[in-house]
Amino acid sequence: MATSLVPRSLFGILHLVTTTPFTLAPQSFNPFKFSAARTMSSESTQRLFQLRFDPLTGNSEWVVIEEEAEGVPENSQKPLLATTSYLDMLNDSTRNRAFCEAIDKTISKPCHVLDIGAGTGLLSMMAARAMDSVIGDCKGMVTACESYLPMVKLMRKVLRLNGMERKVKVINKRSDEFQFGADFTSRADALVSEILDSELLGEGLIPTLQHAHDKLLVENPLTVPYRATIYGQLVESTYLWKLHDLRNNEAKACDGIHLVPVGDPIICVKPQQYAMHCDAIANEVKLLSEPFRVFEFDFWKRPESHAENEVHVKATDSGRVHAVVSWWTLQLDREGTIFYSTAPKWISPPYNAGAGDWCDHWKQCVWFIPGNGVSISKEEKVHLCASHNDTTFSYHLKAQIPGGEILKHGVNAENFKLILPPERIAVYGDREWRLAMLTAIKTALQGRAPSACMIADDSVFLTLMVACLSKKTLVLSLFPGIREKGTKYLQAVSRVNGICMDSIKVIEKRKSCLTIHDTFEKKVDLLISEPFYYGNDNALPWHNLRFWKERTMLDPVLSDDVLIMPSKGILRACFMSLPDLWSSRRRLGTIEGFDHSVTNDTLGACGKSPEGQEGPFLAFYIWQCGEHEELSEIFTLMEFDFSKPISPCSGKSQVKVTKAGICHGIVLWIDWLIDSKNSIVISTGPDKRYWKQGVKLLADPVAVGPRDSGEGIECCSAAIEASFDPSTGELELRHSFL
């Protein structure tokens, strides 16, 4: 279930058992994208530290939720888990069935079973039930290790509901914090654990297994899973190429801006694997090899932290290798009869053994081959060098030499590298998007010579474009997320773009405190934004209204006739059929014989919720959400006018259903009206693959269709209302079918 080290898919959550005052000590290792700390004491006070984030300011603060005995209050627990992948995982029936069959087969006699990252305790209960089925006087024991306090509390509810609370010992610690005597009296004979991410290693599988074999398990233990195998395949894909090769893509633009000077890859994606639903691009992928095995990991043996493997791959077709698509297959039993795989649907046996239906908690992974890939010919032997460390894999074609590039003036490019998400790289390389921005800014500059232009977000592109188009304008960039990296990047590319750094100033002072002194005694005549805020990759669309909030705070330094771009934001929506996504978030009942209904409200499951509790908005790339289809016209819910200070907004609409089908939810996005004439629109809707949309899933699917579409149609229209609260940055949505 959840990792033994940190909560799965949760950011900014920290729980401690501590006294006051307390100190925060770093974890022994933490390979994840967030930090956590923990300290122990003899006191019984339970504290949950939640990092509360304000999406409209970018500010965050630790909030202490303190309580006695039963711990976290119900109302504070739900938001912490409602947008995680726990629910999606528990709805993965293929996974659940495979683990259940393997545990029943492996745990054939009473013994000591350890479950690391126990989550709701599902695998622990499976192990306890397997031992109960064995006739005899000897009794086994199950120790469930779960580090995340809210999940521990939920697990105990599940155990009580299923009469398992006396059969499973729950320990609220990371497995590497176990102490013999206090927590553990004997080494475990068997390990049942699922601390895997899409890449396999990202949740700390290797260090967790190393510690378990060193300190917690007997020699040659029973394990479920038994083995994991990483497979890969060479592919050509224009879409994947656009996600990382900015230099070659921007060469097609006509704006004269050079984000990536020739030979200087100083704005790029991070060299890592990226999780992606590759089935969504199956029709755009050209397969250049058969699947090949990369690595194997035996759970019953202590794994190595580092390994390398040179794979000899025979090209099955000619083309350009743009990426390595990888996936893993679990062999859950020793005999090799029970499997689970994350293989894409185009893969045939035996490389897809145990593949299931669409799910979001595990995807395939993509490793980008730098530049425009490598050209290969059919039948050619390709040498692929694969390696892994504790938490990640990397790949290099043998002809490639990874390492820091050297700029023309002899400075290592690593010092100036600006790492951006793949989708932002693709946006910056998109000719239509760049032309829209160029046209809007040129129009804004016609007939006026702004003394000062301010870039309110993290857009290095807009900074360079304004500096190139208006040489006499002072360009003030706030760069709230990239900060010094942005400054160093601009210094590195200013010469090739023909601009002087004296005309660009990066303001480091917080926006709420800016005065005319900070803008060098100049009023801002042009305020622009994409908007793009670094680190907001998983934000909901309306969280980018942070631009509106910041425009309001910047009022003291704006001129009376300031031109603001974008001028407006339009919240648009559409009713859609989303069967795969809805199924992954549906309410839980019995999972392999164990009742999980008590988890539904906490995990934000679709279905009837307690009064006053709404299901969460979720951020997704709709085009990657399996089967999906628009069922209604696209309609407008709200308009945000950035010429005015931020204020509460509301809107409503009567929506006509245009196609018969089963409606599972409402998809929302923002269209940005860039210029004052509203002639240039940047849409972030479901057909735009570089932006995530917001999704509100229905409690229950509804059959809809046009009025004359036939029998069995429940609804042909809907009334929908929405409101936006600028104090929290959150949206409320109400709807009714008619």
N, C-alpha and C positions, 0 to 999 in steps of 0.2 A: 504494500500500500504506500504509505508515505515514507520518505527516507528516514534513516536513523539519525541523520545529522541536522536537517532543517526541514520545515514543512514544505510539501510539494506545491509548487506554483504559487507560493505566498511570498509577498515582498513586504518588508518593514514590520514584521511581527516578531515580538521577543517576549518570552516568558521566563520569569525567575522565581525561585523560592529563596527569599532573602530577608534580611533585617534592614532596619533603617539606622544610620546611613548605609549605603551600599556602593560598591564599585563595580564597574563592568570590565570583565576580563575577556580578551579575545579567545576565540575557539582555537583548539590545537591545530586545526586546519579548516579552511573554508573556501572551497573552490567555486563557490556560487556567486551569483550576481548581487547578493545582498549580504549584510553582515548580521551576526547574532552573537550574543554573549550570554553567559550563564554563571551563576555562583550559587553555592549551597550554604545553608545554615541549619541550625537545629530548630529554628522557629518554624511555626506552621503557617505563617501568613503567606497567602498565594497572591502573586501579582502578575498581571498580564500587561506588557508594554506594547501598545499599538502605535505605529507610526501613522499619524493622521496627516494626509496630504491634501493641500488645497489646490485643485487643478487650475484655478484662475490666477493664482499668484506664483505657483511653483514652490511655495514655502511648505515646510513640514515641521511637525513637532511630535515628540514622544508624549503620549498620553498614558498615564498610569491608571489601570483599572485594578483596584485593590478589593479584596474580599476574604472571607474566612470560609473554612470547610468546603462546601460544594463548589466554590470557585467562581468562574466567570459568569456574570449575569447573562440570562438568555438573550436579551436584546443586543448585548455587545458581542456575543459569540457569532451570531448569524452573519453579520457583514464580513467577518473574517474568512468564512469558508464558502460563501455563496457563489463566488466567481472563480473558485479553484477547479482543478481537474479531478477532484475526488469523485464527484457525481458521475462524470463521463466515464471514469474507470470502472465504477461499480455497475454501470449499465452495459459494460462490455461483456456480453454473455459468453462469447467465444473464449475470452480470457478466463472468466470465472469457471467455466466448465473444464477447461484444460488443467487449471491448477487443482480443482477438486479431484479429478480423475487421477492426477499424478500423486497427490497427497494420500488418497485412499490406497494407491498401489505401493507407495514408498513406506508409509508409516504402518507397517504390518504387525507391529508388536509394541507394547507399552515401552516408552523411553522418555528421555528429556528432550523436548522440542523447543527450539528458540525461533521466534518470529521477530526479525529486525525490521523496523519501520512498519508497525502493525496496522496503522490506520484505524479502521472500524473494527479490527479484530477478525475479519473474515477468514484469513488463512489460519489463524490460531484456533478458531472454532472448528474448522475443517480437520485440523490435526487432532484436536481433542476428541472429536466424534470418531475419527478413524481408530483411535486407541480404545474408545469405549466399545467398539464393535468386536474387539478381541476378547475371547473368553479366557478367564484366568484370574488368579488372585492378585497378580502384580499390576500396579497402577502406574501410569505415566504422568508426566507433568508438562505443561506448556507455559513458557515465559514469553510474554509479549512486550517488546521494547518499542516505545513510541515517545519521541522527544517533545512533541508539540502539545502543550497543555489542553487547548480546546478540543483537539482530536482525542486526547486521552479521556476527557470527560464524555465525549460522544461514544467512544468505544465502550466505556463502562455501562452506558445506557443500553447499547446493543447487546452486550454480554448478559445483562440482567433480563432483558426482554426474551432472550433465548435460553435462559436457565444455565448459562455458562460461567457466571461470575466466580464460582468456586473451582472451576476447572482450568481457568486461565489466570495466571498471575501477571498483572499489569505493572510495568515499571516505567515511570515517567522520566526517562533519561536517554541520552544517546548511548549507543552500545559501547562506544569507547570510554564511557564514564562508569561502566559497571565495576563494582567492587566485590571481590570474592568475600564471602561471609555475610555481608550486608545484603547484597542483591543476588548473589549466585553462590550456591553451595557445591555445585558439581558442574563439570563441563557438559555441554549439550551434546546429545547423540545425533541430533538432526537439526538442520536449518531449513526453514521455509521462509522465503523472503522475496519481495518484489520491490527493489529500489532501483528501478530502471527508468531512464528517460528515452527520448527518441533516438539519441545517439548511443544509448546503452550505459555509458559511463558517467554522465553528467551529474547524477545525484550522489556520487561518491561511492560507487560500487566497489572499486578496487581497494581503496583504503579501508572501507568497512569490512570487506572479506578478509583482508590481511589481518586486521585486528581480531576479527572473530576466530580465524584459524590459530592465531598466536595465543589468544587468551580465553576464548569462550567455548571452543568446540573440541571434541575428541579427535584423534587422528583418523583420517578417512571417514568423515561423517556422512550420513545420508543427507542429501540436499534436494530441494525443489525450488528452483530449476536445477537440472543436472549440468547443463552446458548451454552456452550461447555462442552463436556463430555470426560473424559479420560478413555480409556479402556486398559486392559493389558491381556497378555496370558503367561503362563509358557511354556518354550521350552527347549529341549535338542538339542545342536548343537556343533559338534566337531569344526567347524570353529570359532564360537563365543567363545568357550572355549580357543582356541589357541590365541585369541586376548587379553587375560588378565591373564591366569594362566601360568606364565613363570616358576615357580618353578617345577611344575609337568611335563611340556613339556621339560625343559632342562635336566631332569633326564634321558631322553632317549639318550642324546648326549654322545659321547665317547671321549670328549676332556678334561674332568676333570676340566673344568671351572665352578665355582659356582657363577652365577650372583645373585641368591637368595638363601642364606643359609637357611637351614631347619628352619622354624618357624620365619624367618626374612623377611617379605614382604617389603623390602626397595627399590626395584625397581619395579614399578607397574604403572597401568593406574590410572588416576584420578577417584575417585568414583563419577561418573556423568552419565547421559544418553548420548548416542552417536547416532547421526542421521545416518541412513543407509537405503539403498534400500533393504529391507528384502526380496522382491520378488526374488532377484537374488540368494538367498540361500534357496528358498522354498523347493527344492528337498532334501536338506540336513538337514532340520529341522524336529524334532519329536515333535509333539504337545502333551503336557502333561496335558492340561486343556482346558476347554471351555473359551471363552473370558469373562472377568469380568469387572464390572464398578469400577473405582478407585475414581475419583473425578468429581464433577460438578461445573461449574462456571457460574453464571447468570450475564450477562453483565448489566442488568437493576438494579442490586443491587451492593452496595459497597462490594468488596471482602475482605476477611481476608488475612493478610500477611502470616500467618502460619496455617497449619491444619494437622491433622493426621487421618489416617483411617486404621483400621485392617480389612483386607479382608479375608474371609474364602473361600478358593478355594478347590474344590473337584478334585482330580487327575483323569484324564480320561485314563491314561496309566501309566505303570511303567517306570522309567528312572531316569536320573540325571537332575535336574534343573540347567542349565548353565546360563540362562538369563531370564529376563522379557522383552518381546517385547510389546511396547505400541504405541498407536496412539490416535488421537482425532477425534471426530465428532462434527461438528457445526450444531446446530438447528438455522436456520437463522430467522425464523418467530415465533411469539408467539404461533400460533396454532399448530406448529410442522408438517408442510407439506413440508418444503424446507430444505434440508440437504446438507452438504458437509463433506466428510470423507477422512482421510489419511490412512485408513485401508489397510493392505496388501491384495493381491488378493485372498489369501486362506480363508479369512474371509467371512462368509455368513451373510445374513440379520438376525436380524436387526442391527448388530454391524458394518456394512459397509455402512449405508445409505448415499447416495450421493458420493460414491467413484468414482473417475475419472480415466483418463489415466495416464501414466507415466509422472511425472514432477520432476524437481530437486529442486525446491524451498521448498517443503515440503516432508519429508521422514517419515519413521517410526523411533522410538527410541529404543535403546537397553540398558538395565541396566544389567551389569554383576554380577552374583552371585559369590562371591570370591572363590578362590581355584578351586577344581574340581567339583564345584556345590554341590547340596544336593540330595541325593538319596531319591526317593519317590516311593510308591507302588500304584497301581491302586485302586481307591476308597478312598485313604487316604485323610484326611482333612489337608490342608496346611494353615498355618496362615501367611499371608503376611502383614507386616507393611509398609504402604505407608505414606509419608509425603511430604509437599512442603513448600518452603519459597517464597520470592517475585519472584524468577526467575527460580527455578528448582525443580524437583521432585527427591525423593530417595526411594528405596525399600530395605527391609530387611526381610528375612524369620525369623520367631520368634525365631528360635534356634540360629540365629547369634547374636553376640554382637559386634556392630561396635565400633571402638575406636582405639587408638594407641597401636600397638604391642610393646612388651618389648623384646629387644635383650638379649642374654644370659648374657652379662656383665652389665645388669641393666639400660641401657640407652634407653629412649623412641625412637622408630624407626622413629617417625615423624621428628625428627631432621636430619635424614639422608636420608629420602625418595627422590628418584629420580623419578619424574613423566614423563613417556614417552607416546607417542601416541600408541593406540592399535596395529597398524600395525607394529611398531618397536618392541613391545613386542613379536609379533608373529614371526618376523624375528629372534630375539635373541633366540627363542625357537625352531627354525626350524633346524632339525638335518642335512639336506643336506647343508644348507647355512653355518652352523658352520663347517661342515666337509670340505667344500671348502676353508674356511678361514684358518682352521688348516693346511690343506695340503699345501696351498700357503705359509704360514709363515714358516712351517717346511722346505720346500724346499729352501726358501730364506735364512734360517739360516744355511743350510748345507755347511760346508767348510768355514764358516766365523763366526767370533765372533764380531758382531757390538759393537763398544764402546758406541754408542748412537743411539737410535731409536726414531723417533718422530711420534706421532699420531696427524695428522693435523686436525681432525674433532672432533666430540663429542662422539666418540665411546669408551665407558668404556669397552666394550667387547674386542676390539683389545688391549687396554691398559693392561688388565688382562692377555690376552693370551700371549703377548710378554714377560711380566714379569714372567709368569710361565715357558715358554719354554726356556728363556735365562736369567738365574739368574744373570749373570755378566754384563748384558747390562743395561745401564742407559736409562730408558724409560721417554721420555719427552712428556707430553700431553698438547695440546693447549686448548682443551675444550672451543671453542669460544662462545658457547651458554649456556652450563650448568655451567661453571665456578666453583664457590665454592661448589655448590651442588655435582659436580663431585668429587672434592677433598674429601669431607666428605663421599661420598659413597665409594670411594676406601679405605679410612681409616676403614670403617665399615666391608668390606669384605676381606681385605688383609689377616687376620689371617686364615680364613677358606680356602683360596686359597694358603696358604703356601708361601706367598711372604712378603718381607720386604718393608715397605713404603719408606725406604731410597733409594730404587732403582727406585722410581717413583717420578717425579717432575712435577707439573702442572705449566706451564709458564703463568703468568697473563699479561705479556707485549704484546702489539699489535704486530702482526706478521711482519708488515712492518718495525719495528724498531729493530728486533732481531739482536744481534751480537754474536760472539763466547763467549763473557762473559756470555750471558744469557743461553747458553747451557753448562755452567760449563767447558769452555775451551775444549770442545769436538766437533768435526765435526760429523754431522749426517750421518750415513752410511745406514740407512734404514728409508725411509719416507713412511708411510702407511695411508690409509683412507678407509672407507667403499665405498663411502663417505656418511656420515649422519650428517646433520646440524640441531640442535635443533631449532624448530620454523619454519622450512621450509615445513610444512605439505602440504601447498597448492602451493608449487613452481612447476614450469615446469621442466621437466627432465634435461634440459641443464643448469639450474641454479645450479646444483650440480657440474658444471665445476668450481665452486668456488675453488675446490681442485687444479685445474690447475693454477688458479690465485695465490693461496697461495703458491703452490710449486715454482712459479716464484719469489715471494717476499722472499722466504726462501733461495734463491740461495746462499747468503753469508755464511750460516752456513752448507751447504751441502758439503759432501766430493766429490772428483772428480769421484769416482766410486760408488756414492750413488745408491742404489736400490730403485726404486719407485714402489709402489703398491697402486692402480692399475696402470698397465703400459700404458694402452690405454683406450679410450672410443670410442665406435662405435655408431654413430647416425643411428638408423634404423627406417624404416617406412613401412606403409602398407595402401593401399586404402581400405576403409571399408564402409559397409552399416550401417548407424546409424539413422534410421528413427525417433526414439523417441527423441534422442538428437537434431537432426536437427529441428524437428517440434517445440521443445521448444525454439529454437533460431531463428525461421523464422521471416521474416519481418511482421510488424503489418500493418493492414489495418483498417477496421472498427470493433470496439469492442462494441457489444451490442448497435450499432447505433452511436457510437462516433468515429470519425476519429483520429487515432493515428499515421498516416504515418509520421508525423513530428518528431517522436521520434526515428525512425529507425537508423539513422546514429549515434546519440548520444549513443544509447544503444547497438551498435555493432551488429545489426541484420544481418542475412544472406541475401544476395541479392546484387544487384549492388550498390556499394558505390561510393562516390565522388572520383574524380581522386586523386591519391596519398594517399588515406586512405585504409588501409587493415583491414580486420576483425581480431579480437584478437585470439591469441592462448589461449586455455582453458585447465585447468588441471582437469582430470577426472580419476576415476577408470572405465575403459571401460567396465569391466564385470558387473558394476552396472548401465550401461546406457540403460537399457531396451533392446530392440531388437538390436542385432549387429552381423555382419558377415564379415569375411575377404574376399575381392574380388580379391586381387592381391597377388603375391609372396611378401615375406618380402625382402626388398632391403636395401642396405647400401647407405647412403647419404654423410656422412663425417666420418673421422677418426681423433681423437685427440691424439696426441703423448705426453704423460706427461714427457718423458725424455728430452723434449725440452721446453724452455720458452713459455708461452702462446702467441698466435699470431692469426691474422684473418684466418679463414678457409672457404673454399667453396667446394662444391661438386655437382655432378649431376648424374642422373641415368635414364636409359630407363627402364620402368616398364611394364611387361606383366600382363594383366588381366587374372586371372585363373578361375574365376567363374562369371556366368551371374548374374546381379542384379542391383540395383540402388545404385550408389556411392554417399555418403553424405559428406565424408571428408577424411582427411589424418591423421592417428594416428602415433605419433612419440615417441620414447623412446631411452634410452641409454643402451647398453650392455657394462658392465665393464670387461675388460680383466685383471684379477688380477695379474697373474704371467708374467714374461718376455717371457716365451715360448708360451704364449697365449693359454695354455691348460685348464685353469680354467676360466670360464666365468660366471658372475652373470648377468642374464638378468632381465630387468624390464619391459618386454613387456606385452601386453594385457592379456596373460595367467597367469601372475604372479600377484596374488591378493593383495599383500602387497605394491605395488607401483602404483602411479598415472602416467598416460601417458599424453602427450600433444596432443591436437586435433586442427586441422585447418579445419573448416567446409567450404564446397564449397558454393559459392554464390547461385547456383542452383544445385539440384541433377542431376546426369548424368547416363543414362542407359549404362552399360558396360557389356562386356562379351568376352570370347575367340573368335577368328576370325570365327570359324566354329559353333558358338552357335545358329545361326538362325537369323531371321529377327527381326527388332526393336532394334538392338544393335547399339548404336551410336559410341562407342569407344571400341577398343580392346587393347590399350596400352596408355602409357602416358610418357611424358618427364617432369622431375622434377629437379629443381635446388634449392640449399640452401646455405646460407652464415651465418657465425657466427661472431659477432662483439665483441671482448673481452673488448672494452671500455665501453660497456653497458650491456654485458651479454645476448644480445637479438639475436634472430634468424629471418632471412628473408627467405621466401619460395615462389617460383614461379613454376607453373605447367601448362601444356597444354595437353589435351587429343588428341590422334591421331587416 
